[in-house]
Amino acid sequence: MPTEASALASISLPPWFKQQIPDAQHIERMHRLLKAGDLATVCEGAHCPNLGECWARGTATFMILGNICTRACRFCAVKNGTPLEIDEQEPHAVAAAVKKLNLRYVVVTSVTRDDLPDAGAGHFAQTIQEIRAQNPQAKIEVLIPDLGGKIENLKIMADQAPEVIGHNLETVSRLTKSVRPAADYRRSLRILESIKDLASGILVKSGFMVGLGETHEEIIELMRDLRDAGCDILTIGQYLAPSKTERHFAVKRFLEPKEFEDYRLMALNLGFKYVASAPLVRSSYKAEEAYQAACRSVNRV
């Protein structure tokens, strides 16, 4: 089981990355529960530095459609290659884990499945249905790949009306092809801007990393593009290379905490309903808190 230490061991980090050591018993309990259901999490697959903190709170981001991605993004620790067959029991297993953990808020993401006709949208929809059937009180957030840029695939999920649909741009336009070779900046924006066309009540979320060599001006442009696409919730975090191999993009710079706070205030001024911006912020970090704050912003609580 990866830990913060194993995930970040190859990187010399600034002092503001220090974290408290979480309770190992809570982490082991979560690990056993996930293993019993043969479930994957992006917490483990992506070597998230917040794994210990989140698992100690009894929260995790479920990763469906297997743990092998059809793409090889240069920022990501998830394995890539030829995926296995879809586990038809997975939606039920995820819902059962949500029930056992008594979660009020559930985040579900996936590897990218370019090999599937619907890019996995139908499996997402089944997972949402199962969670709702077993946990009618739970709010659901899905963090999706670009679905091949096909709006009909997006509609399959939007029809299930999750509270939040997120899709990350990850980096600025100029660096997209270097960092995400199979992705397309404008295609991702089209997916985001189409969400409210399909279901106006769904909150739209996105996130990006800094420290990859982007300029201040490019960050502002990215934030404006996201607002123009109707994005409500934004996350900004420091990029940490999963390894020092050529496969992974090298960290160009560590931004100081004050810079993250400056970007948070700029983003709020642009009209985002909620912004999480700090070195260790990741897409799903304290997702329920972000959802509730965004709801309060539009008087929806």
N, C-alpha and C positions, 0 to 999 in steps of 0.2 A: 504493500500500500504506500503510494507516494505521500510525502509530507512536504511542508514548506521547505525544510532543510534540503531534501533531496531535489526538489524542483529548482531551487535557486542556488545550489551549491557551486555551480560553475560561474556565478556572476558576483563581482565585487560590488556590494550594494552600499549606498549612502546610509548614514545613521538613522534617517527618518523611516527606514523600512523595518526597524525593530518591532517585534510583536510579542505579546505575552504567550507563554507556552500554554496551550489549551489542555483541558482535562482528557487524558488518554482513555479513560473509561467510556466517556461519551462518544469519542471517536470510534472506539472498538465496537460499541453497540451499533452505531450506524453502519459500520463496515459489515457486521454480521447480517444485519437486516437486508442490506442491498445484495449481499452474496447469496442469501437464501432465496431471493427472488430472481437471481441471475440478472440483476439490473446494473446498468452502467450510469455513471454520472460524469458530467463535464468537469466537475471538481477534480476528479482523478485524471480523466483523459487529457485535460488541458493543463495539468499541474498547477491548479489555481493556488496562489499564495494564501488565500483566505480559507482553505479547506478546513483547517483545524477549528477556526473560530465558528464557521457556519455549521459544521457537523456537531460541535459541542452544543449549539443551540437547537439541534435536531432539524436543521434545514439542509436541503441539497437541491441541485439542479439536475433533474433526470435527463439522461441522454438516450434517446430512442433510436431505432433503426440500426442498431449495432454500434460497434466502436471502431469501425474502419471506414475512413472517408474516401470518396472517389477523387478528391482534390488534394493538392499538396501545398497548401498555403505556407509561406515561409515564416510566419509568426507563430504557428500552431504546433502543439505537442501531440495532438491526436494522430494516431497511425493512419497512413493512407495506403491504398491498394485496391484489391478486388473485394468488395463486401460479401458477407455471408447472406444466406437467405433470411428474409424477414421472419422474426419470431411472432407468430400470430397471437401468442398468449401474452405478449409484452404489455399491451394496453391494460389488460386485467391485472397484471403483476404490479404495474406502476400505481394503479388505483388502489390496490390492496396495501401497498407500502404507504401511500398517502393516508389511508385510513388508520393504519397502525401507528403512524407518527402523529396522527391527529392534526394534520397541517391545515391551517386556515388559508394559506396562500401557496400555490404550486407553480413552479417554473419547469417547463419542459422544452428541451432543445434537441437537436439531432446532429449527426454527421451529415454532410452533403451526399445525396444519393442521385447523382446524375444518371445512374444506370436504370432507374425506375421511370416508367411512363409518366407518372404524376409527381416525380421527385420526392415521393414519400408523403405527400399531402393527405392522402387517404388514411395513412397510418396515424398521422397527427390527429386527424378528425376522430378516429376510433378511440385514441387515447383520451381525448377531451371528453368524449361521450362516457367512457368507462369511469373516469374520475368523477364526473357529475353524478353518475348513477350511484356510486358508492359513497360519495362525499358531497352531497348537495350544497353544503355550506361553504365549500372551498372556492376561492377566487383562482382563476387560471391565467397564467402568462405563458405564451409560447415565443421562443426565440428561434427564428426560422432561417434556413439558408435562402438563397435567391430563387429557388424553385424553377431554375432555368429561365427566369424572367417571364414565365407564363402566368397571366392574370387568372386564367381558369383554375390553375392549381391553388393560387392564393384564395380564390373564392371558396374552395372546398373547406378551408380552415375558417375563413371569415363567417361562413354560414353557421359554424358552431358557436359563434359569439364569445370567444374568450375575452376576458377583461382587457388584456394587453396583447398586442402582436409586436414583437421586436425583430428587427433585422439590422445587423451592424454594418456600417461602412468600413470600419476598422482603421482606415487611414485616408489621407488626402488624395485628391484625384491624381496628382503627378506620380505618387508612389504606388498606386493600386496595382499596376501590372508587375511591379517588382516584388511586392509583398504578397499579393493574391493573384498569381498568374492566370488562373481560370475565371476570375471575377471581372466584373465591369462596373465601374463607378456609376454611370448613368443608369444601367440596368437595375442596380440596387436602389437608386433613388426612385425609379418608376414603381418598384415594388412597394416602397414606403408610401408614396403619394397615392397609390391605388387603394390602400387599406380603408380609408374613410369613405371613398367612393362606393365601396362594397358594404360597409357597415359603419355608419357615422358615430356610433356609440363606443367603438373600440378605441382605446388609447394606443398611440403609436410611439414606439420606443426605438432608439438606436444608440450606438456607442462607437467610440474610436479610441485609439491608442496614440500616445505622443512619445517622442524620443527616437523616432525612426529617421529623422533628418528633415522633417517638415519645417516650414517657416511659420512665423507668427501670422503672416498674411494668409497663408494657406489654411491655417486652422480657422480663422475668421470666415473665410470663404466656405469651408466645410460646414460650419455651424449655420451659416445663412442658407446653404443648400438644403440642410436638414429641416430648417424651419419652413422654407418654401414648400417642402414636401409634406408638411403637416405633422412633423414630429413633435410630440408632447413631452417626452421624457428623454433625457440625454445623460449618458455616462461617459466620463473621460478618465482614463487611467494610464499609468506609466507602462510602456512596453518592456517586458522582460524576456530575453531570448531563452527558449527552452534548452538550448545547447550551444556550444561554440562551433558546431559543425557548419559546413557550407550550406546545408539544407536550410538553416535558420538565419534570418536576417539579424545582423548585429545591432546592438543598441548603440545609437549615435550620441545620445545625451540623456542624463537624468535631470528632469525638471524638478525644481524645488517646490515645496508645498505652497509657497506664496503664489507661484505661477499658476498652480492648479486653482487656487482660490480666485485669482484674477479672471481665469477663463470661465469659472462658474458664474461670476457676476456678469461677465459679458454675455454669456448664454442666456441668463435670466433677462437681461435687458433686451435681448433679441426676441423674447416671448416664449421661451420654453416654460412649461408648467412646473417642472422639477429638474434639477441638475445635480448629479453627484460627480464631483471632480476632486480626485485626490490620488496620490501615487498608487495605492493598493485597490482602488475602485475597479471592479470588473462588472460585466454586463448585468449579472444577476445578484450582485451584492446588495443585501438589504432591499430586495425587490418589492416586498410588501410595503415597506416604509415609503419607497418612491411612488408606488401606486396610490397609497392613501393621500400623500401630499399632493399629487397631481389631481386627485379627485377633489380635495379641498379647494384647490385653485379654481376649479370650475363649479364649485358648490354642488358636488355630486355625492357627498357623504350623507 
